[in-house]
Amino acid sequence: MNKLYYVVTVLTVLLFAGPVLGEVDKSPINFVGSYEFNYANEMKYLEQTVYEDVSQQRLGIWGTQETIVDENLIFNMGLGGILWNPFPGNIFIDKLTNFNMLPVEVKMEYKFGDSKNSLMSLTFGQFFYKYNPDSKNLGEYIFRTISYPQTVFTGNVDIAGSSQASVRGLMFSLNPFQGKFKNDFLITTETNFAPLHDISLAYVGSYNVKNVFQVGVGFSLDRLIPFRPSETTPKNDKSLILEVPEQTVNTVSGPVIVPAWTGVKKYWGNDSLNKTLASAGIDHPDSIPVKTETRLTFKSAKFMLMSSLDFKPLIGLQTEDGWQKDQFRLYTEIIVNGIADQPFYYENISHRTAYMWGISLPTWKILDYFNFEIQYYPTKMPNNIQELFEFNHPAPYLRLPGMDERKYSPDSSIWKKNDFKWSIAAQRKVINGLTIMAQIASDHFRPINNTFHNEFSEALWKPSAWYFDIRVIYGI
């Protein structure tokens, strides 16, 4: 029913926007096709099964139309479909070719004043949002991360050339000083991950200094207004963290020393402690006084910094001499993915901070761009959202082979094996209507499964795992 709603809504607007709104400037429907081939030397499925020499193909088509009313009101709407093979699992349905439809973009934008040099604009609907123009794969962290549990995303339905986020909500843009000072204020609703429909606030601003240096800042208050508070801050034993001080408990058998303990209430009372208490006549550890009880929450605050430096003006190179505008630039982005500590799992802010550096190398018009990016993200837990999907817990997924989730420790060596990610991305527009993209990376790639959702965990599980992706885009 949700798919049918999107189809009917978009087609209705496309067909009847003219008669309803009166005189409009309606562009022809723009059809674009995309073929994408992906090869990975090694992938892991659900943190367990490892596959080698994996290849996938995706074929997509989408149609969009822009309608302008009185120069200031703009409607962009479109539908897309994708034909894909899911991750090579072990069940029959994982081996089938799948097809799904989705809205590409459904938005309304109003530009205040002169539409060609508008100082302010208002955008509403579901739309693509990209605040870091230099990023080609990594980065864009504000809308491509989850704080609790710690998660970073790259790619989406498409892999190469997909470094933007798709958001649903309202955005007010204010761009004074001839657009040098950009400010975006966003109110968005959560549509991808449970708990659904929570409302978040975000701000992203950037300032351009003489087209040489650009600096930006952003923050977000994720899930500031929960739709169901009991789901955003879950009320269950697995989301309740206890801090138990060392203490002496008097029993019928005499005093018993209870060691200090911090952890999830569900696992309070390990086997050795239970035996000690039972021998002293204490039936259950819940009878022991605790120091604090804290509930984990999905709510979070993020803080982002970004900057870029264009080397060309500094050494006298000009675009008129054949140097491309967006090349020979060094750029960076930093995100504190969750400013507030939460007990037990999230006690070190350095483990929640990701750093990205990139450079766009000159190609002398041979390519549209050629970028190298690297990321350092020293998280101490797997990049996995299975706990969120299956149990609605803001805790990391720790049910890994050979591990005991009751004994989580951020000092475990298992968390230190994949702090760095990297990406090389290139693009060449061959002729009008034909563009080729290529990407080689070891990033946070998640294949699409047979239910048209990205897998819970990233597939490139160790530094030696990487993929090559080529995408051909053609349109009329």
Secondary structure, DSSP 8 states (H G I E B T S, - for coil): -HHHHHHHHHHHHHHHHHHHH-S-EE---EEEEEEEEEEEEEEEETTTEEEEEEEEEEEEEEEEEEEEETTTEEEEEEEEEEEE-----SSGGGGS-EEEEEEEEEEEEEE-S-GGG-SEEEEEEEEEE---TT-SSS---TTSEETTTTEE----SSSTT--SEEEEEEEEEE-TTTTTEEEEEEEEE--SSSSTT-EEEEEEEEEEETTTEEEEEEEEEEEEE-SSHHHHTT-SGGGEEEEE--EEEEETTEEEEE--EEEEGGG-S-HHHHHHHHHTT---GGGS--SEEEE--S-EEEEEEEEEEEHHHHTT--GGGT--TT-SEEEEEEEEE-SS-BTTTB--GGGGEEEEEEEE---TTSSSEEEEEEEE---SS-SB-HHHHHH--SS-----TT--GGG--TT-GGGGS--EEEEEEEEEEEETTEEEEEEEEES----B-TTSSB-SB-S--STT--EEEEEEEEE-
